[in-house]
Amino acid sequence: MQFKDILYKAPLLSTSGDTYIEILDIADDSRKVVEGSVFIAVKGLQSDGHQFIETAIQKGAKAIICEVIPEKLIKEITYVQVADSAKTLGILASNFFDNPSQKLELIGVTGTNGKTTTVTLLFKLFRALGYNVGLISTIQNQINDQIFPSTHTTPDPIALNKLLSEMVKKKCHYAFMEVSSHAVVQERIAGLKFAGGIFTNITHDHLDFHGNFDNYIKAKKSFFDQLPSSAFALTNLDDKRGMVMLQNTKALKKTFSLQTIGDFKGKLLTNTLHGLEMDMDGREVWFKLVGNFNAYNLLTIYATAILLGEDKENVLTHLSALSPAPGRFDQIISKNNTIGIIDYAHTPDALENVLKTIQELKENNQVITVVGCGGNRDASKRPIMAEIASKYSDKVILTSDNPRNEEPIEILNQMYKGVGVIEKKKVSIIEDRKTAISTAVSLAKQGDIILIAGKGHENYQEIKGVKYPFDDKMILIEMFK
């Protein structure tokens, strides 16, 4: 592709050199530069791409996009100055891969909780309805039956557009993707055209990155601010910030609710450990998912399908047959009927939702919760997580999650500070996660419920920069045997 075509619609400050040159690849990491590339120097959290311009040129870059033009220019190289390299990267990546988001219906889902379940079940639903579909999620990326590993909730712009391009080649009609607040702020979705945006809810999370809750809300809202008039914006009317998301959007505004009158109305009729029954827009339907939070997810998915023009009865028939996303209220039952639940709940609100659901559905059995908090992440939620766990459980084991570069015991001590004086007697600290799960199983009697929270689908534990194999579900199955 000619360089001038890659620059289409990018806000440029200045250019130096030939823009009619042929470009063979695009990179924002100098290690990935090949002969004939354009290199975009982005100022990131860990490093500044401007420091690697010379390296990129040595590796064969023919053009450089940067915010600060180098003092020494090389005659054969084309330099382009922009005000915001990160935003420009998204536009250039879209152009380089021939704007794939314009060739399918791209639906973005944002919010603190429920993103993964929503996009995963939308993917499964539309596959069942007969469409070619793409999925971009925390768990995995997928094109029809082909699975690709996922490293971020929302990939970087180059990986994202490359993936969308593959979806177009496989004739995907729809793509459902999680849109994280990090991705919005870091301009990872710049240059993409969305056919719809969905807001699930917003609670305490990622304040280590955003600084405060207001900035976190603004990050979510800016996704809807960017939606075109041709798109729809679907929001949770029961979340007190739901309508904030729609304040400045040009998109068609739609709402869903379990508590009041929205454009799409649902009501939870029956809730058990084996599934739930809902009144969905006047139709009573049984679903395999569990809990009030999943009632919201199901209503969200139903509303999205109707907004995309699908038949109500057909949608409900297929939706009622779907199983939960991996690591989301994932149940395992032992020979003595001990119930193990694996859940990704890693925010205070998500943990409270899961534990409240268990309390509502259990009989006289005790609830044993195994939970930790990730290292190098929002530390302010640590005592809150322990407080919630001890409030809604009969026994709590605080254990290591993904400590990353922090000392596990320090994280656990910070969590323990949230435990009240009365609750302290039912809380213990076991640093090793496998030992903690084993202990929970040994404490459980027939019919008791063990919740292992925080990691869900993850099959590793990250310690000091190394990801060691570790799967909560596999460990629990082993212990149950």
Protein Blocks (a to p, Z undefined) as FASTA:
>chain_A
ZZklmmgoiacfbdcdjfkbccfbdcfbfklpcehiacdddddfkbcfklmmmmmmmnop
abdcdfbdcfbdcfklccdddfblmlmmmmmmmmmnopmllmcccdddedjehklmmmmm
mmmmmmmnopacddddfkbccehjbccddfbfbacfklmmmmmmmmmmnopabdcddddf
klmmnopmgoiacfbdcdfbdcdehklmnopamlmmmmmmmmmmmpcfkbccdddfkbmk
lmmmmmmpcbdcddddfkbccfbdcddfbdcfkbccddeehiacddfbecjklmmmmmmm
mmmmmmnopafklmmmmmmmpccdehiapacddfkopacdddfblbfklmmmmmmmmmmm
mckbccdddddddehiafklmmmmmmmmmmmpcbdcdddfbeojacfklmmmmmmmmpcf
klmmmpccdfblmlmmmmmmmmpcghiacddehjlmaccdceehiacdddfklmmmmmmZ
Z
